[in-house]
Amino acid sequence: MESPGPPARNEEEDVVLDLSSQSTKSGSVSSKSRGERRHSSSASSSSATGNRDGSPGSNARRTRPSVTSIASSLPAVREMHDRRTSSQSSLTVPPHTHISSVSSDETVVSSKKVLTNFQKVAARDPRIEEERIRRLSRFNTERERQRSVYQRLVAWADSSYYQLRNQILSPFIKSRRRPPLPAKDDLIRLAQHYYPARANVKVQVCDFGLGRAERTEITLGQVEEYWQSKPDWVDVRWIHAPLGLGLTHSSVEDIFLHDGQPGREFENGGGPGWPYLETEVLNMRSNKNFQEMRDIYLILSNLTELDEELNQSSFKNDENSSLQSDIQWRAGHIALAANYWNLVASDMPWQLDEGLAMGVRGPLVGLQPITRHIDPQMLSTHPFFKDSHLARNVFRCFHRSDGILLTLSPMAGVNFLDKKLSQHLSEPVDAIFDNENACAPGYVFAAFADQGTSTWHRRTVEWFLTYLITEVGVTPHSQRQGFNAPELDNAYQAVIQDLKRRRHAPWRKNETVKLVRDYLACIDELTVVKLICQKQVELFKGMQQDVRKLETEDNRARRLPDNPNGESMHERVKWALTMVRERHDAFDRLLIDAKQSMEALFQLRSIEQNELAIVSDSQNKAILIFTGVTIVFLPLSFFTSYYGMNLSTITNTERTEGYFWKLCGSIALFIVVVVSLGAFRHHLRHMWHGRRPVKPPGSMV
């Protein structure tokens, strides 16, 4: 049976699209055919990410055409169509050839379709936006309520580090008394707000079918029901759970793969014996939220009076048939208690110098030693990133042959750099998926929300997996928002330039030590980012071989693409590989620049030290002469002064020599005490103010 070819395209719609493209590019050439344009997720949403060869071009963020500009071009479209129809009628056509003519009524209908599509692009659905605003309002209200409890908890915990000072001053100053611990119920709600019980973790279920897409928010306690099967109209079901490496992550992954047959293998991208894809993702987190999560975990995990109730809440609403039992078995297998804090520990975001690279196995990887202290990042010295913290998280994907894809990642930060970065960072973590301007997984769903799988090159789970991991793996960047924010490499370049300016500043005490520490922090950050980019380059290189193999198998089996004009897997991986290669090369250059700059700093300071040594040598000679004179005449001066005193013969006084020693001895003792306190001021300051332990008892091991 002959395979059906691609659906016939309406020439009228092509003309309208070409005119709209010309009106929005301000005179730029837009004569590329529709197949040559970069497919940017759907015909009605999403911006282009670059040229077809993978390099970002001028159409990285195409300006959205207005509906008025499209409507004004319709008369010209009709006139052009009439000329084409009249020219076609004069041609000699073989009898078996059929040329479909387009009437004016069909033209109007087609134009209405185009206008409708552009209206969807030009503005977000008001109902969706209103619902999102209501959700944000509820989240913000609850967050502020919990933040007040958090502040009281931190005040109580910090007071234990200042016991000496508080014990001395508390009887006299009321503010120095230790604040009370918040109520038990408030602490439990605080813990569950920042670290939800495993059965209550919110999971996104996204269904994609031909011309249709739906999203459902469920809890982890219901997830097994949704991966058993999918509706008939659904081509691909995507389940995204915000779980980091740990006990729950390992159990969910294992049960999902056990309940179905694995999909087509990604041997080179996933690795031998593990044909599934994963990558490490960099995302921006709020400094405030980063600190809050660490404080709450390390303080509350030490309060044993909360353990019983929190442990009971872990699976209170669990409706799964085997999740809880599998977690219990897995915990016993690795000799780890399946309590509340060990289960939620994987939600902790990692700093750049924490955690291991992707490709590791086992739930214990997610339990890394942490501290309450957050290392300040040099990236935060850039004005645009002053409120953000660059975090790293693993993003793992598991696909089955029945068209169901499971992704697991605790990534809850901002993926797309935008001029509204501070606003995105202030949004609650629970609502970040709804913001496609900040969240890459949320953007992927929004890209296909209107037309479903209609624009997909192949309506398969492998194609969607390739699209998803290439979209998430190249973040963070500002391409989706039209480059209206500095890229990471540009920000670090500005940071290095600032360090170079400080290198040439006049010498000041302790300034060189601070500058060297900043250089070392910058080099550490650049090194980690470069290593992550290197891992991503290796991933996409392997995926290139895998998708080439998959497409070859499809061609041999004569499985035609569902949409020949859609972006193929090979094109998608090629674009992602170009992106991460450019970023890797950029950070490699920055790392070399930072190291060379620090070496120049050492050489400059060495020259300054030599000059100071020459100056100090001449000063030492003068001091030597002065010291010799002092050694000779100081004892003589003391003895002559002492034995020359005769207080009893002073007129109008009854004081004796004992009175002299009492007065002068007290003054001398006071001077000695003041000098001693100044000499040992650092040690005394730590005793007075207290010092937080580097690794509190509640840290994860």
ABEGO torsion letter per residue (X at the ends): XBBBBBBBBBAAAAAAAAAAAAAAAGGBBAABBAAABBBBGBAABEBBAEBAAGBBBAAABBBBBBAAAAAAAAAAAAAAAAAAAAAAAABBBBAABBBBBBBAAAAAAAAAAAAAAAAAAABBBAAAAAAAAAAAAAAAAAAAAAAAAAAAAAAAAAAAAAAAAAAAAAAABAAABBBBBBBAAAAAAAAAAABBBAAABBBBBBBBBBGBBBBBBBBAAAAAAAAABBBAABABBBBBBBBBBEAAAAAAAAAAAAABBBBBBBAAAAEBGBABBBBBBBBBBBAAAAAAAAAAAAAAAABAAAAAAAAAAAAAABABAAAAAAAAAAAAAAGBBBBAAAAAAAABBBBAABEBBBGBBEAAAABBBBBABBBBBAAAABAAAAABBBBBBBBBBBBBAAGBBBBBBABABBABBBAAAAAAAABBAAAAAABAAABAAAAAAAAAAAAEAAABABBBAAAAAAAAAAAAAAOBBAAAAGGABBBAAAAAAAAAAAAAAAAABBBBBGAAAAAAAAAAAAAAAAAAAAAAAAAAAAAAAAAAAAAAAAAAAAAAAGBBBABAABBBAAAAAAAAAAAAAAAAAAAAAAAAAAAAAAAAAAAAAAAAAAAAAAAAAAAAAAAAAAAAAAAAAAAAAAAAAAAABBAAABBGBABBAAAAAAAAAAAAAAAAAAAAAAAAAAAAAAAAAEBBBABBAABBX
